[in-house]
Amino acid sequence: YDHQGQVALGLRGFHAPGYRQVASLADGLAEGLRSRLGATFFPVLLMEEDMAKALGQALAQRLTGPLLCLDGVSVAQGDYVDVGAPVAQGRVLPVVVKTLAFEGNGV
């Protein structure tokens, strides 16, 4: 957890999850996130599978404050994610995933 800025958690998720899978994941995430909530931090969850709405609703019952849960986003450790302003009457958020590449020695 970086105290200097927002951090996102990328998860693969479950294909066609059932209620118990979503509830169990939400319980675990809420337990881990609860102590980190504050004025400058709110949960940002990026799901590969199509389950963000169900997970977001389950987390909203377990956590207070803002929460952003998006699906269809694949990330790897160290990626940077930019979330743009809502478009299409607020129904769509543009997301850009950036992977940084560094020049190695002798290259």
Secondary structure, 3 states (H helix, E strand, C coil): CCCCCCCEEEECCCCCCCHHHHHHHHHHHHHHHHHHCCCCCCCEEEECCCCHHHHHHHHHCCCCCCCEEEECCCCCCCCEEEECCCECCCCECCEEEECCCCCCCCC
